[in-house]
């Protein structure tokens, strides 16, 4: 029998050898080994940090890496075989983790250790690890009676399955959609999109242009396509994701909300939001809701003003008798208004944002500000698009490596994300490197052109690299507190602060060069970009509030035991945040993978994006005043935030970097929604 490449996975993951059939047998063996170590740990009588808490910290290290790899591969090279492999391991892994937190022997051993002199003498990071571990055991049901523990196991197992089904339905629906059109229907659409969709059709032996629901296709269509009927068709196709026959997520939304509420109440919380947010900066569901609603109230006057201005512009150019603006009209007419107002078309920026140049500039900014050098290296990948890099610190120490996979394909889930495969960190005599990845669905290369990104895609690359740096530069000695293992309303600070450099002239000069001529981004184009930065900023903000507020409404105020339909409630919640009428059967929430494609995910936590945006807008003011390439400021950010993971309370880390608490108005000022 051939050796299973998923067993004894080291730093160099053999992606060129891993197949779906390896998953279940590897996980079965790793579960057996982890269970054996768990029993030894619970019964050993060893009650010192090194022989107890340190072993608990690494108990599931190999298991976690392998399950991450399996879930990852099902998300980037999905196939029926990979989906089956993932579904085969899901209930087993879920049952193990539930059993871990409910293990009476381990819980007793943990409480016994907490009462020892060794525990009382721990350094601050290890003391925090002990406190958070005890809190987690309590939160996950360690004090429940046997009947309630059995019910919790059922709830967690079912949640793992139904949320996996939710994510698969979204991926399959996006992959299944295609529409072939002739070029005359694509008037107004950028040439690069015409070439890409034509090539896509030709690859499939079809005439015309192949349109899909991948973001590099749908976004330019909704912004630029003059054919109103085509825009409507694409918008309505997007609304069918999560509700088509055989892929209908609407019943799953209700079931997931019901399971989450029952789990939260079983564990002693009023609702799922209170359960999830207990250890986050917001502290609870009501506080997070109040945060969202305060921002909404302060943004609404500007939102209504922007929409009145767009309506007037539309009537002036389309005529008084033109139909009401619909969902498929707003971005199209908003772009026309922006071009008229600022003489600025975002498409004019693309030739200056070749992906390779963007990455080179990003890596140079990282070297100057944070002292970390990035160089391309070689390692097996899961697809020909995958690239691999090493990160070294200023002393030349290899601290991390990472993969990138930037372009869309039908076997890959939508969106952009960062993840960790291996958590390294300090060890006796040196450092173990971290291993991570960044994935996206960016505009791919054309027939005769490199991948030319939009300004939003450039921001996304910087955003995901911020997450990656949080993982890569972590120096926390406890693995479960390393890197991005922080409160979720703090985790977006390192990612979102990176986006600020994209709007700085000095930073752009490092990479914004025309892909053919090498010419730097012209000053007049830069000035127009900056001037238009906050165009319809209130609408952009309200879109984010709609997601966060609806998420919290479903997890705090909605009663799964009542008669109300959560899909209809979500529709009504979102309706107040958009400048057009939503159809009665609107069900975007049935495709909201952030909330419903994993047992917790961003459920009751989508507000985190705005919470962290307040932090990043405020924190970047220090870079702005001390210099965007100031090495001392960058070092302070590494020392106070990027290297510290969850080893300290996030509010304290923020105060350490800024010398004060966050200025809540910083975000509204940056967005032009408050006076500067």
Phi and psi in degrees as a GROMACS rama.xvg file:
@    title "Ramachandran Plot"
@    xaxis  label "Phi"
@    yaxis  label "Psi"
@TYPE xy
-69.3942  146.166  UNK-2
-66.7532  139.635  UNK-3
-78.973  118.629  UNK-4
-67.9235  -13.7572  UNK-5
-85.992  -2.73826  UNK-6
-96.8447  138.765  UNK-7
59.0638  41.0025  UNK-8
-63.8705  124.673  UNK-9
-100.492  -155.937  UNK-10
-68.1148  -34.1225  UNK-11
-92.7825  99.3561  UNK-12
-76.9045  126.592  UNK-13
-81.839  66.6442  UNK-14
-61.076  -23.2758  UNK-15
-76.8691  -7.16859  UNK-16
-114.646  -18.4842  UNK-17
-75.814  128.909  UNK-18
-126.555  159.323  UNK-19
-54.5229  -36.2827  UNK-20
-67.0991  -13.1407  UNK-21
-80.0831  -20.947  UNK-22
-64.1548  -56.6591  UNK-23
-64.9253  -43.6578  UNK-24
-65.6311  -37.9838  UNK-25
-65.06  -45.5869  UNK-26
-65.2478  -38.9421  UNK-27
-57.9062  -45.3367  UNK-28
-66.9134  -42.722  UNK-29
-66.7565  -35.1638  UNK-30
-65.2506  -41.5792  UNK-31
-63.2766  -43.5296  UNK-32
-66.4594  -42.014  UNK-33
-65.8689  -38.4383  UNK-34
-64.0023  -39.9484  UNK-35
-64.5682  -44.6668  UNK-36
-65.2375  -36.1819  UNK-37
-60.0068  -47.0161  UNK-38
-62.808  -41.7568  UNK-39
-62.5058  -42.002  UNK-40
-63.5987  -40.8488  UNK-41
-70.3805  -28.6349  UNK-42
-109.259  -3.09437  UNK-43
-68.0966  -27.815  UNK-44
81.6474  -6.82239  UNK-45
-72.4068  121.917  UNK-46
-129.363  42.8967  UNK-47
-116.99  158.3  UNK-48
-57.3266  -47.3815  UNK-49
-62.2139  -39.7288  UNK-50
-92.3477  -4.13414  UNK-51
-126.682  -72.3215  UNK-52
-63.7276  -39.524  UNK-53
-63.4873  -38.0794  UNK-54
-70.1827  -37.3832  UNK-55
-62.8776  -38.0418  UNK-56
-59.8764  -35.4211  UNK-57
-106.116  9.22932  UNK-58
-54.9555  -42.5813  UNK-59
-108.774  21.7024  UNK-60
-59.2057  -53.7052  UNK-61
-65.7158  -42.2209  UNK-62
-60.1767  -43.4772  UNK-63
-63.5202  -41.9373  UNK-64
-61.829  -45.3975  UNK-65
-69.0251  -41.7115  UNK-66
-67.0186  -35.2861  UNK-67
-61.8633  -43.5701  UNK-68
-61.1018  -44.5868  UNK-69
-64.1688  -47.466  UNK-70
-62.7088  -39.9915  UNK-71
-60.7429  -49.2327  UNK-72
-65.4155  -33.2626  UNK-73
-69.7175  -18.3789  UNK-74
-94.3131  -15.3897  UNK-75
-119.36  -23.3118  UNK-76
-135.757  50.7334  UNK-77
-60.1039  145.196  UNK-78
-157.381  164.002  UNK-79
-55.2638  -36.0441  UNK-80
-67.8694  -41.899  UNK-81
-69.0123  -38.0673  UNK-82
-64.3368  -41.7292  UNK-83
-62.5967  -40.9342  UNK-84
-61.9575  -43.2994  UNK-85
-64.7365  -43.8244  UNK-86
-66.4384  -28.4379  UNK-87
-68.6302  -35.5187  UNK-88
-89.9123  -21.7422  UNK-89
-52.2657  -56.2667  UNK-90
-64.6033  -33.9795  UNK-91
-67.2347  -44.9977  UNK-92
-68.7621  -41.8565  UNK-93
-60.3124  -44.0262  UNK-94
-63.1371  -39.4005  UNK-95
-64.158  -47.9774  UNK-96
-66.3683  -36.3055  UNK-97
-64.3236  -44.7934  UNK-98
-63.6898  -31.7851  UNK-99
-62.1067  -48.2776  UNK-100
-75.1688  -14.7006  UNK-101
-103.415  3.5409  UNK-102
-68.8168  113.426  UNK-103
-63.6948  -37.2538  UNK-104
-65.7432  -42.292  UNK-105
-69.0708  -39.917  UNK-106
-62.632  -42.4788  UNK-107
-64.266  -42.2454  UNK-108
-63.7667  -38.5937  UNK-109
-64.2423  -44.0477  UNK-110
-67.0337  -36.3626  UNK-111
-64.5207  -45.215  UNK-112
-61.2092  -40.5114  UNK-113
-60.5563  -22.283  UNK-114
-92.2633  1.1547  UNK-115
-86.0409  162.183  UNK-116
-62.9831  -34.948  UNK-117
-59.873  -42.4569  UNK-118
-66.3237  -41.2061  UNK-119
-68.1633  -20.9984  UNK-120
-99.4714  11.9397  UNK-121
-67.4385  150.523  UNK-122
-68.8722  165.041  UNK-123
-55.907  -40.1277  UNK-124
-68.0221  -45.9331  UNK-125
-70.4923  -32.5821  UNK-126
-65.0028  -39.331  UNK-127
-65.2863  -40.705  UNK-128
-57.7635  -45.3755  UNK-129
-62.2289  -47.6368  UNK-130
-60.9458  -46.5801  UNK-131
-66.6993  -34.2955  UNK-132
-65.2694  -45.0789  UNK-133
-61.4335  -44.4964  UNK-134
-59.4561  -42.2932  UNK-135
-64.2223  -43.0271  UNK-136
-60.3407  -43.0008  UNK-137
-63.4726  -45.3515  UNK-138
-65.0245  -28.4012  UNK-139
-96.3835  8.84029  UNK-140
102.234  17.4516  UNK-141
-59.072  -28.4485  UNK-142
-94.8471  6.70554  UNK-143
-71.5146  156.48  UNK-144
-76.5912  171.404  UNK-145
-61.5712  -39.4717  UNK-146
-65.371  -42.8303  UNK-147
-68.9843  -34.8658  UNK-148
-62.6137  -40.888  UNK-149
-64.2745  -40.6592  UNK-150
-66.2199  -39.3148  UNK-151
-61.3455  -40.7003  UNK-152
-60.9624  -42.3021  UNK-153
-61.8962  -44.5225  UNK-154
-62.9787  -45.6374  UNK-155
-65.7697  -39.2256  UNK-156
-65.6695  -43.7034  UNK-157
-67.2797  -40.5575  UNK-158
-60.7816  -41.7863  UNK-159
-59.703  -41.218  UNK-160
-73.3797  -47.4901  UNK-161
-71.2815  -33.7224  UNK-162
-71.3952  -33.5157  UNK-163
-63.6158  -42.3554  UNK-164
-61.7014  -40.1243  UNK-165
-57.1207  -51.3038  UNK-166
-62.4396  -39.926  UNK-167
-65.1693  -39.7591  UNK-168
-61.7868  -39.5673  UNK-169
-66.4188  -48.0442  UNK-170
-59.5699  -46.1788  UNK-171
-65.3615  -38.8659  UNK-172
-66.8407  -42.3585  UNK-173
-62.8681  -40.9164  UNK-174
-70.0016  -30.6883  UNK-175
-77.1289  -23.1258  UNK-176
-80.4651  134.557  UNK-177
-153.625  146.922  UNK-178
-138.19  123.845  UNK-179
-98.3757  127.385  UNK-180
-132.94  157.087  UNK-181
-81.9585  161.188  UNK-182
-65.6982  -25.5395  UNK-183
-66.3958  -17.6755  UNK-184
-83.8394  -6.28104  UNK-185
-108.09  24.3995  UNK-186
-57.6176  136.63  UNK-187
91.6133  -18.9216  UNK-188
-76.9866  137.26  UNK-189
-54.6333  146.128  UNK-190
-55.9658  -39.0392  UNK-191
-62.1956  -34.1724  UNK-192
-71.858  -39.5431  UNK-193
-59.0008  -45.4778  UNK-194
-64.7274  -41.95  UNK-195
-67.4445  -42.4719  UNK-196
-73.4727  -31.2946  UNK-197
-66.5558  -44.7116  UNK-198
-63.0981  -37.9298  UNK-199
-62.4842  -41.9382  UNK-200
-65.9168  -43.8199  UNK-201
-61.5083  -38.4364  UNK-202
-59.9164  -25.2785  UNK-203
-102.805  12.3829  UNK-204
70.4024  25.8425  UNK-205
-113.573  155.152  UNK-206
-86.9181  164.731  UNK-207
78.9186  -143.296  UNK-208
-128.865  134.763  UNK-209
-95.9559  117.323  UNK-210
-101.495  137.393  UNK-211
-127.893  -178.132  UNK-212
-96.9683  13.4047  UNK-213
-70.8732  141.439  UNK-214
-55.8339  -40.4321  UNK-215
-63.6385  -12.3314  UNK-216
-98.0092  -50.8571  UNK-217
-67.9905  -39.2059  UNK-218
-60.8931  -52.645  UNK-219
-64.9211  -30.0294  UNK-220
-63.7995  -45.7534  UNK-221
-70.2837  -25.9794  UNK-222
-85.5871  -38.0752  UNK-223
-116.857  -20.911  UNK-224
-66.0464  121.997  UNK-225
-71.3577  -23.9604  UNK-226
-73.9501  100.773  UNK-227
-61.8615  -36.8094  UNK-228
-66.4988  -35.3686  UNK-229
-67.2171  -42.3489  UNK-230
-60.5188  -42.7003  UNK-231
-61.1199  -43.0573  UNK-232
-62.5736  -42.9562  UNK-233
-68.0467  -43.4671  UNK-234
-60.0147  -43.4865  UNK-235
-69.9582  -31.2657  UNK-236
-64.7444  -39.6798  UNK-237
-61.6999  -35.847  UNK-238
-71.5519  -17.4215  UNK-239
-81.4501  -14.6871  UNK-240
-63.8997  128.334  UNK-241
87.7337  6.05527  UNK-242
-143.825  7.53473  UNK-243
-77.7079  163.984  UNK-244
-60.2124  130.474  UNK-245
81.0803  -8.86624  UNK-246
-136.188  34.8988  UNK-247
-86.7951  111.342  UNK-248
-88.2494  -6.27272  UNK-249
-60.2324  -44.3845  UNK-250
-65.5308  -30.7535  UNK-251
-67.8844  -34.7504  UNK-252
-58.259  -48.8881  UNK-253
-61.4564  -41.904  UNK-254
-66.0221  -43.0344  UNK-255
-62.1802  -44.4786  UNK-256
-62.6336  -38.8142  UNK-257
-66.901  -44.1614  UNK-258
-63.4875  -42.9473  UNK-259
-64.8411  -41.9447  UNK-260
-64.295  -44.0306  UNK-261
-62.8555  -41.9636  UNK-262
-61.3133  -46.6133  UNK-263
-61.1339  -44.22  UNK-264
-70.116  -35.6831  UNK-265
-59.2073  -33.8564  UNK-266
-91.15  6.45321  UNK-267
95.0282  14.8179  UNK-268
-109.752  152.201  UNK-269
-67.0747  -35.2519  UNK-270
-157.348  173.316  UNK-271
-65.6952  -34.4378  UNK-272
-64.2577  -43.0734  UNK-273
-63.4244  -37.6456  UNK-274
-63.3591  -48.704  UNK-275
-69.5877  -38.9681  UNK-276
-92.0542  -0.162373  UNK-277
-54.9417  -38.3906  UNK-278
-105.169  21.2226  UNK-279
-109.493  171.712  UNK-280
-62.3889  -35.2198  UNK-281
-67.503  -35.7543  UNK-282
89.1318  -26.0567  UNK-283
-176.194  168.605  UNK-284
-63.9282  -42.7959  UNK-285
-63.7931  -40.806  UNK-286
-63.2394  -41.1992  UNK-287
-66.7795  -41.2141  UNK-288
-62.3071  -43.2203  UNK-289
-63.3068  -37.8541  UNK-290
-59.969  -47.4838  UNK-291
-63.9375  -43.8876  UNK-292
-71.3602  -31.7283  UNK-293
-65.3865  -45.2628  UNK-294
-61.9743  -41.7392  UNK-295
-59.7661  -46.9744  UNK-296
-62.7156  -38.5074  UNK-297
-76.9714  -20.4028  UNK-298
-93.4162  -24.1259  UNK-299
-57.5372  -42.1073  UNK-300
-57.1284  -43.9294  UNK-301
-67.0546  -36.4886  UNK-302
-60.1535  -47.1721  UNK-303
-68.6301  -35.3781  UNK-304
-65.8494  -45.5696  UNK-305
-58.9669  -42.4134  UNK-306
-70.28  -34.9152  UNK-307
-65.3575  -40.3181  UNK-308
-64.7049  -40.9234  UNK-309
-67.1658  -41.1435  UNK-310
-60.0334  -43.7719  UNK-311
-64.5711  -42.1838  UNK-312
-61.9907  -43.5694  UNK-313
-62.5052  -46.0645  UNK-314
-65.4826  -37.134  UNK-315
-63.2245  -37.4352  UNK-316
-98.5493  -27.7953  UNK-317
-99.3475  -16.2894  UNK-318
103.405  150.455  UNK-319
-63.0162  -26.5942  UNK-320
-91.8717  2.85725  UNK-321
-63.3142  150.867  UNK-322
-63.8748  161.196  UNK-323
-60.4793  147.37  UNK-324
-63.6505  127.368  UNK-325
-107.765  176.421  UNK-326
-55.9288  -36.3871  UNK-327
-84.1406  1.52062  UNK-328
-103.426  -30.1768  UNK-329
-62.3597  -48.9888  UNK-330
-66.7494  -33.9404  UNK-331
-63.0384  -50.2951  UNK-332
-74.8653  -30.0696  UNK-333
-64.2494  -37.6882  UNK-334
-67.1617  -39.1319  UNK-335
-64.5497  -39.1403  UNK-336
-65.7002  -41.5632  UNK-337
-62.7767  -44.0001  UNK-338
-62.2641  -38.1179  UNK-339
-70.234  -38.1671  UNK-340
-76.5391  -40.4695  UNK-341
-116.794  -0.639213  UNK-342
50.8727  44.0841  UNK-343
-134.451  127.078  UNK-344
-121.22  119.086  UNK-345
-55.9017  -27.2635  UNK-346
-61.1847  -26.3863  UNK-347
-66.0143  -17.9093  UNK-348
-81.6752  -27.2689  UNK-349
-53.2788  -43.8054  UNK-350
-58.2171  -18.2831  UNK-351
-94.5221  -1.48314  UNK-352
-122.17  55.852  UNK-353
-64.4205  134.537  UNK-354
-53.8623  -45.2394  UNK-355
-61.121  -38.8412  UNK-356
-66.8916  -41.2371  UNK-357
-58.8966  -45.7865  UNK-358
-64.6052  -41.6317  UNK-359
-60.1901  -43.5174  UNK-360
-66.1718  -42.5562  UNK-361
-58.8058  -43.6569  UNK-362
-68.4811  -33.4922  UNK-363
-69.3983  -40.3247  UNK-364
-60.0176  -42.6551  UNK-365
-61.0324  -40.9957  UNK-366
-65.5165  -46.2466  UNK-367
-67.7107  -42.3612  UNK-368
-87.1901  -44.1347  UNK-369
-110.058  -4.15144  UNK-370
73.4104  20.0587  UNK-371
-110.961  130.565  UNK-372
-102.921  134.262  UNK-373
-116.317  129.405  UNK-374
-135.686  141.068  UNK-375
-67.5264  142.295  UNK-376
-136.159  -165.676  UNK-377
-127.436  136.685  UNK-378
-164.009  152.716  UNK-379
-60.9217  140.89  UNK-380
-119.633  179.467  UNK-381
-99.0901  -5.66834  UNK-382
-159.705  152.988  UNK-383
-58.6011  -23.374  UNK-384
-73.4463  -15.0058  UNK-385
-73.0186  135.359  UNK-386
-124.013  162.502  UNK-387
-137.093  140.371  UNK-388
-137.898  153.83  UNK-389
-110.977  147.21  UNK-390
-119.486  129.409  UNK-391
-120.213  146.472  UNK-392
-83.6241  -176.978  UNK-393
-63.4487  -25.2027  UNK-394
-84.5722  -1.1017  UNK-395
88.4504  6.33442  UNK-396
-76.9004  133.768  UNK-397
-74.6482  107.655  UNK-398
-101.858  -19.7523  UNK-399
-167.683  162.451  UNK-400
-137.955  160.403  UNK-401
-156.059  157.492  UNK-402
-104.799  152.939  UNK-403
-126.876  147.666  UNK-404
-149.708  95.0146  UNK-405
-97.4593  -17.4794  UNK-406
-110.033  150.818  UNK-407
-73.6572  153.914  UNK-408
-156.652  163.319  UNK-409
-68.5186  -18.1218  UNK-410
-96.6601  14.5294  UNK-411
-124.64  139.136  UNK-412
-71.0483  159.296  UNK-413
-76.3955  168.662  UNK-414
92.0144  -168.01  UNK-415
-136.535  144.751  UNK-416
-159.759  159.291  UNK-417
-119.829  148.132  UNK-418
-147.505  161.382  UNK-419
-109.228  136.502  UNK-420
-95.7399  -44.5977  UNK-421
-132.242  132.34  UNK-422
-101.691  119.123  UNK-423
-99.7479  -134.154  UNK-424
123.227  -173.861  UNK-425
-62.9789  141.554  UNK-426
-141.929  166.041  UNK-427
-58.5028  121.402  UNK-428
85.2415  7.60989  UNK-429
164.315  -149.659  UNK-430
-136.814  135.843  UNK-431
-91.7253  128.408  UNK-432
-71.0646  152.142  UNK-433
-88.1046  158.154  UNK-434
-133.643  127.858  UNK-435
-141.707  -170.324  UNK-436
-152.586  155.736  UNK-437
-130.003  130.734  UNK-438
-126.27  152.144  UNK-439
-156.462  -178.769  UNK-440
-131.785  63.6979  UNK-441
-83.5957  167.542  UNK-442
-59.0573  121.402  UNK-443
-78.9319  169.059  UNK-444
-60.8614  150.885  UNK-445
-92.4285  -175.167  UNK-446
-62.4026  -43.0828  UNK-447
-123.073  22.8598  UNK-448
-143.33  150.648  UNK-449
-71.8585  176.21  UNK-450
-66.2555  114.527  UNK-451
-108.036  116.759  UNK-452
-92.0433  152.756  UNK-453
-77.6071  165.22  UNK-454
-61.9565  -34.8337  UNK-455
-66.1418  -38.793  UNK-456
-67.8622  -36.0201  UNK-457
-61.0095  -45.1957  UNK-458
-60.3342  -37.8271  UNK-459
-64.757  -41.9805  UNK-460
-59.818  -46.5107  UNK-461
-62.4461  -40.5646  UNK-462
-59.542  -52.6258  UNK-463
-65.5284  -32.1892  UNK-464
-69.5717  -29.2637  UNK-465
-61.2794  -44.3805  UNK-466
-59.1585  -44.637  UNK-467
-60.6457  -42.7061  UNK-468
-63.3902  -36.3633  UNK-469
-59.7045  -39.4537  UNK-470
-72.9229  -46.6151  UNK-471
-73.0621  -32.2015  UNK-472
-98.9137  7.04772  UNK-473
-65.6951  134.805  UNK-474
-121.685  28.802  UNK-475
-81.0202  129.248  UNK-476
-75.3209  -12.2813  UNK-477
-103.965  117.884  UNK-478
-62.318  -37.8681  UNK-479
-73.3172  -6.03185  UNK-480
-111.773  10.1528  UNK-481
-83.361  152.853  UNK-482
55.6458  -121.67  UNK-483
-82.9762  7.71798  UNK-484
-79.5994  66.5983  UNK-485
-130.035  172.607  UNK-486
-53.8502  134.962  UNK-487
-66.5082  -20.502  UNK-488
-87.6685  5.22969  UNK-489
-111.833  -22.4976  UNK-490
-64.8111  -24.4736  UNK-491
-84.7732  -6.71347  UNK-492
-61.1922  -52.1459  UNK-493
-62.3092  -30.9886  UNK-494
-76.4905  -46.3538  UNK-495
-73.3114  -30.0495  UNK-496
-66.402  -30.4011  UNK-497
-63.3428  -29.7214  UNK-498
-62.9733  -24.3482  UNK-499
-61.4986  -33.6448  UNK-500
-65.1199  -21.7443  UNK-501
-65.6558  -25.026  UNK-502
-99.8862  10.9779  UNK-503
-102.81  127.9  UNK-504
-55.9549  -46.1331  UNK-505
-61.1584  -36.8214  UNK-506
-71.6889  -43.9956  UNK-507
-61.0471  -33.0358  UNK-508
-62.7474  -17.2742  UNK-509
-78.8942  -19.0576  UNK-510
-146.044  -18.0561  UNK-511
-82.1695  83.2172  UNK-512
-128.664  141.996  UNK-513
-59.8925  130.745  UNK-514
-66.7524  -17.9169  UNK-515
-101.639  -42.2807  UNK-516
-99.5955  -18.4856  UNK-517
79.3678  2.06087  UNK-518
-65.5392  138.416  UNK-519
-67.809  157.923  UNK-520
-56.936  120.306  UNK-521
-59.3723  145.722  UNK-522
-62.1333  -38.3065  UNK-523
-66.3528  -35.1304  UNK-524
-69.9174  -39.833  UNK-525
-61.4246  -45.5657  UNK-526
-60.4147  -41.4525  UNK-527
-64.8092  -40.2726  UNK-528
-60.999  -45.5821  UNK-529
-66.6878  -42.389  UNK-530
-61.6658  -36.8808  UNK-531
-87.3184  -0.187824  UNK-532
-55.409  -41.9906  UNK-533
-99.942  19.0451  UNK-534
-61.032  125.462  UNK-535
53.1607  38.9761  UNK-536
-62.6499  -32.685  UNK-537
-67.0839  -39.4705  UNK-538
-65.6568  -39.9602  UNK-539
-61.1982  -44.08  UNK-540
-65.1468  -43.6716  UNK-541
-63.5103  -32.4604  UNK-542
-60.9644  -45.1127  UNK-543
-66.2472  -40.169  UNK-544
-61.0054  -35.9619  UNK-545
-61.3674  -39.808  UNK-546
-69.5184  -48.05  UNK-547
-65.6695  -43.6581  UNK-548
-68.5763  -40.2512  UNK-549
-66.8837  -42.4813  UNK-550
-55.3846  -49.7978  UNK-551
-69.183  -37.7893  UNK-552
-58.1102  -44.0814  UNK-553
-67.2932  -32.1294  UNK-554
-98.0754  -7.17517  UNK-555
-115.708  -55.9967  UNK-556
-92.6839  -32.4471  UNK-557
-67.4481  135.556  UNK-558
-105.412  107.472  UNK-559
-62.617  -18.2469  UNK-560
-85.4971  -7.92378  UNK-561
-87.3193  -168.866  UNK-562
-92.4822  -16.4987  UNK-563
-65.9792  148.201  UNK-564
-91.6611  118.365  UNK-565
-63.5046  -28.6195  UNK-566
-66.8536  -43.9914  UNK-567
-66.9421  -39.9804  UNK-568
-63.0146  -40.8698  UNK-569
-64.0675  -41.5891  UNK-570
-60.054  -47.277  UNK-571
-64.0107  -36.934  UNK-572
-64.3874  -45.659  UNK-573
-71.3841  -25.0279  UNK-574
-60.6647  -30.41  UNK-575
-79.6749  -4.1453  UNK-576
-105.942  2.28112  UNK-577
-123.274  151.179  UNK-578
-91.1875  24.2433  UNK-579
-145.67  162.783  UNK-580
-75.991  135.347  UNK-581
-92.6019  140.381  UNK-582
-62.9596  155.637  UNK-583
-60.964  -30.5026  UNK-584
-98.846  18.6259  UNK-585
-56.5206  130.348  UNK-586
-143.623  42.3392  UNK-587
-53.1012  -32.3173  UNK-588
-61.6467  -22.7155  UNK-589
-74.4421  -7.25776  UNK-590
-117.776  13.112  UNK-591
-85.0324  79.0977  UNK-592
-61.9709  -33.3273  UNK-593
-52.3744  -39.4014  UNK-594
-87.5668  -32.6373  UNK-595
-126.583  6.36616  UNK-596
-98.6669  7.65901  UNK-597
-148.986  161.334  UNK-598
-55.413  -35.2788  UNK-599
-118.141  -62.9585  UNK-600
52.9839  -136.868  UNK-601
-92.1763  13.222  UNK-602
-56.1436  125.435  UNK-603
63.1265  14.4776  UNK-604
-132.297  8.60517  UNK-605
-66.323  -25.2497  UNK-606
-55.9346  -20.3962  UNK-607
-54.7814  -34.1473  UNK-608
-60.093  -46.2166  UNK-609
-72.4098  -38.1382  UNK-610
-57.7063  -48.0658  UNK-611
-71.5173  -25.971  UNK-612
-65.7847  -36.3517  UNK-613
-60.1092  -45.0658  UNK-614
-63.8666  -45.0933  UNK-615
-70.1522  -38.2825  UNK-616
-61.3649  -39.4424  UNK-617
-74.0344  -46.894  UNK-618
-63.793  -33.9519  UNK-619
-69.1565  -18.7914  UNK-620
-61.8087  -27.2088  UNK-621
-69.5445  -42.9706  UNK-622
-63.1524  -41.418  UNK-623
-62.0444  -36.8195  UNK-624
-84.5458  -29.8989  UNK-625
-98.7576  -9.97358  UNK-626
116.369  126.383  UNK-627
-69.4574  -15.6503  UNK-628
-111.575  16.1311  UNK-629
-66.3673  114.487  UNK-630
-65.5043  -35.1682  UNK-631
-66.0495  -39.7536  UNK-632
-66.3208  -43.2018  UNK-633
-60.9987  -41.2564  UNK-634
-63.1156  -40.8625  UNK-635
-62.5319  -38.6376  UNK-636
-67.9151  -39.482  UNK-637
-62.9958  -48.0566  UNK-638
-66.998  -34.0984  UNK-639
-94.2292  -26.2625  UNK-640
-125.858  -64.3346  UNK-641
-63.3905  -33.9564  UNK-642
-88.7408  -10.4254  UNK-643
-97.6229  -13.2012  UNK-644
50.8535  -134.982  UNK-645
-100.299  22.977  UNK-646
-73.9295  -6.72556  UNK-647
-147.324  157.065  UNK-648
-56.6961  129.995  UNK-649
-60.6215  -34.2501  UNK-650
-63.1464  -36.0429  UNK-651
-70.0264  -39.6069  UNK-652
-61.0106  -41.5594  UNK-653
-63.3421  -45.655  UNK-654
-62.1383  -35.5079  UNK-655
-63.155  -39.5164  UNK-656
-76.0607  -43.8835  UNK-657
-95.1109  -17.3282  UNK-658
77.977  10.3581  UNK-659
-167.184  174.933  UNK-660
-76.9217  162.775  UNK-661
-62.4724  146.342  UNK-662
-90.0454  107.593  UNK-663
-63.9473  -20.2975  UNK-664
-86.6589  -6.39162  UNK-665
-59.1572  -39.8814  UNK-666
-66.331  -47.1419  UNK-667
-63.9256  -34.9193  UNK-668
-65.239  -46.6939  UNK-669
-61.7381  -34.0202  UNK-670
-82.8435  1.69501  UNK-671
75.9841  15.5613  UNK-672
-97.2296  -2.62422  UNK-673
-137.859  153.304  UNK-674
-59.6884  145.771  UNK-675
